[in-house]
Amino acid sequence: MISIAFANIAGGRLVGPDGYDDADRTADFGQALAGLQPDVLIVTELDPDGDQLERLTAAAMPGRKVHHVRHGFSDSHVPGVERLGVGVASTYPLTELERIDLPNPSIDFLHWRTGEPMDPHPKGFLVARGDFGALGEVDIVGGQVCPIHMFRSASAVEYTYREGPGREFGAQMTAYLQEELAARGVSQAVVAGDLNMPNPREFFGETLGLVDAFGDPPPVTTPDGRSIDRLFSTPDLVAREIEVVQVPGADHFPVVCRLARRQPEAPAIGRIREQDLTRPPARSAPGAARRGITR
């Protein structure tokens, strides 16, 4: 069993009354995660151009040898950070597989409130493979999907993954992701990220065939009441002990789980035989053997 944490850290910035604060609070995120003792840490909205991932893991995974993978994906919307990306840190050695760059949706990228043109902020996933002891070979897939709720159409219609162009893109995007994961030979995996969807289970669960680590109702992972920071796994794995860590001032709360191999159920005939083995032998009635009667 291994502990996996996911955190969207907004370039290491907390949110104040006027938006993102200027101070780099990477250490605060790391200290909040330290008590969870993660073996694997998946990070989105990471500053990929400096040592932020190392500083984060030094606080979150102190005294442990850590292997790092990171990539930049888009320009940043966070003041003081030029680019944002995805990182994976693991106490187990990792083999980096080819990253997955998701297509942008075919929509008008206008700010949901002002109508001003916006950059789509391209999103994607990192894929890294590790040998996790008793769990065997597991692929770590971490990233983000397009926050279409931030945009509206030229006719002032706000987008959502529940219906219309947003739902169509969600289906296209997950079909594309499925093909890309298959091309990399991903079969046993945990998928974690800022999924930016009100209904991630419909796409990552039903379309991709993954198991949602969250129950019903899923826990809130943002201060405004959404549940978009999510963990999924392939059916041969099971996530346990899910926890959401409420970091004061963060616009996303880290989530953590313990990942184990799902134990296969014994076949029905096997269960019957096990019952027969534990059942006391039937007693024969007096004289039954002489009469040829069995019970």
N, C-alpha and C positions, 0 to 999 in steps of 0.2 A: 504494500500500500504506500502511495506517495501523496504528498500534499501539494496541490496546485493552486496558485493564487493568480487572479487577474486584476489589473488596475489600469484605469484610464486616468492619467495624471496631469492632463492639460498643460504639458510643458513644465510641470512642477509648480504651477501657480494655483493659489486659492482664490476664491471669489469674494469680493467685498461689495459694499453698497453701489459702487460705481463700475462694477465689472471685475475683470481679473486684476489682482494686485501685482505690483512690479516685482516683489521679492520672490526669489527662487526658494520654494519650500519643499524641495525634493526630499530632504531629510525627514520632514514630517510624515510624508507618505511611507518612507522606509521604516520609521519607528512604529507606525501604526500596523505595519505588516510583520514586524519582527516577532511579536508574540505568537504568531501563527506558524512560525518555523517552516516556511514553504520550501519544498525541494525544487519546485519549478515556479518561476514568476513570468507571466506574460503581461506586457505593457503596451498600451496604445497612447497616442498623443505624446510620444516620447520625443525629446530633442535628440535626433540621431547623429548630430554632427560634433558632439562633445563627449564628455565622460559621464553624462547623466545616468546611464544605465549602471555603470560601475559604482557611482555614488549611491544610487538607490539600493543596489544589492548589498553594498557594504553595510548599510543600515538594516536592511530587511533580512539578510542571511549572514550575520556576522561570524567571522572566524571560519568560514567554509570556502573551499575552492569552488569557484563558480565559472561556468562556461557561458559566453555571451554570443548572441546573434542579433543584429539590428539592421534595419533598412529605413530610408526616408521614402515617404510616399507623396507628400503634398506640401505646398506652401502653408504657412501657419496663420491661424486666426488669433493666436495668443500673443499679446505684446511681449517683445523681448526675445521671442523665439522665431528664427527664420523658417525652419522646416519642422514638420511633424512626421513621425514614423512609428514603427512597431519594433519592439524588442522582445527577445526571449532569453531568460537567464535560467541556468539549470546546474544543480550540483552533480548531475550525471553528464558525461560527455555527450555532445550533440553532433550530428551530421546535418549540415544545412542542405535542404533541398531547394529547388528553384522556387522563388517567390511567386505569388499569384497576384497579378494586377487586375482588379475588377474593372469591367467596362463602366463608363459613365452612362446614366440613364438619358434617354432621348426626351428631355423636358426643357422648359424655359427655366434658366437658373436666375430667378429674380428673388430678391430678399422677401421673405414671407410677410414682413410688415411694411417696408418702405417701397418695394417694387424696384429697387436699384439692382443692376446686374451684379452677379456674384460669380466667383470662381467655384467650380464644382468640387474642389478639394478631392482629387482622386484617392480612392481607398483600395485596400487589398489585404492580403494575408501572408504571413511568414509560415513556412513549414520546416520543422526541424525534427529529426528522428533520433531517438535515444534508446538505449538498452537499460530498462529500469528494473533490473534484477528479477524478482519473482513475477513482476508484471510482464516481463518480456519486452519486445520491441514495440514502442508506442510512438506515434507521430504527434507532435505538438503543433497545433494549427491556431494561430492567433492573429487577430486583426480587427478591421472595422468595415462597415458597409455605409453606403451613402446616406447622409442625414436628410432625406428628401423633405422632412417636415420643416426644414429651414428655408425652403423655396416655395414659390408660387408661380402660376402660369401668367402669361400676358393678360389674361382675362381675370386675374386676381383670385383664381381658384387655388387653394392650398393643397399640397400633395400629401398623401398618406399611403402606407403600405397596405391598408385595408381595402382600398378600392381604386378604380380608374388606372391611370398611367403608373401610379406608384405600385399597385398590386401586380400589374403586368411586368414591370421592371423587376420586382421581387422574384417572380417566377423565373424570369430570364436569368437573373443574376445567380440564383441558387442552382439552376441547371448548368450554367457555365462553371460554377464552383465545383459541382459534382464531377464534371468532365476533367477539370484540372487536377482534382485530387486523385481521380482514377489514373490519370496519366503519370502521376508520381508514385503509384503503387500504394497509396494510403489505404490501409484496411483496418487497423486498430489505432484509434486516435481519440484525442480530446480536442474539442474546438471551443475556443473562448474568445470573447471580444465585446467591443462596444457595437452592438448590432443595430442600434438606432431604429428599432421597430417596436410598435405596440403589440405585435403578434409574432415574435420570432419563432415560436414553436410551429406555426403553420408552414414556415419555409425550411428551417433547419431541422425540425422534427419530422414533419410529414413528407416534405420533398426530398430531403437528404437522408431520411431514415435514421437520424440520430436520436439519442435518448436525452431528454431535457433533465438536467440535474435538479431543477427547481420543481417543487410541488405546486399545488393550487391552494390559494392564489399565490403566484410567484412573489417573492419579497421585493420590496421597493429598493432600488439601487441608485436613485438620484434624489436630491432634496425636493424636487417638484413632483415626486410621487410616481415616476416611471420605473419600469423594470426592464432596462435595456442592456445592462452589463451581465452577460449570460455565459453559462457553461453547458456544453453538450458533449456527449461521448458516443462512440459506436456501441452497439448493443452488447458486445462482449465485455464491456467495462461498466462499472457502476460507481457513481459519485455518492459519497456519504458525508455527513457532518458539514453540510453547507452553512456558511456563515457570511453575513454582510457586515463589513467594518465601516462604521459611520465616522469618517474623518471630518472633523469640524471645518467648515469653509470649503470643502471640496465640492465640485459640481458633479462628480461621479464617486460612488462608494466602491472600494475594492470588494471582491468576493473571493471566497476560498472554499475548496472542497478537498476531501481525501478520496483518492481514486484507487479502486481495487478491481481485481478480475472477477467477473460475474461467475458464480459457480453454476455449472450446468445441472439442470434437473435430471434426476434418474428417470429412465424410461418407465412407462407404466408397468411393463412386465417385470422390470427390475424391482419396482416398489412392491409388487405382489409377492415376489420371491422373498424379499426382505421380511415382509410380514409373516410369510409361512415359516421362515427360519426362526422367528421369535415366538411363534405360536406354540403352546404346549401340545405334545402329541395327544391325539384323541385316545380315550380308553375304550377297550373292547368290552362288550357285555359278556357276562359269564356264559361260557359255552358257545360264544359266537364263532370262534375259530372252528369248533367241531362241526357247526352247522354250515360253514362256508359263508358266513355273513361278515362283511367288513363295514367299518364306519369311517 
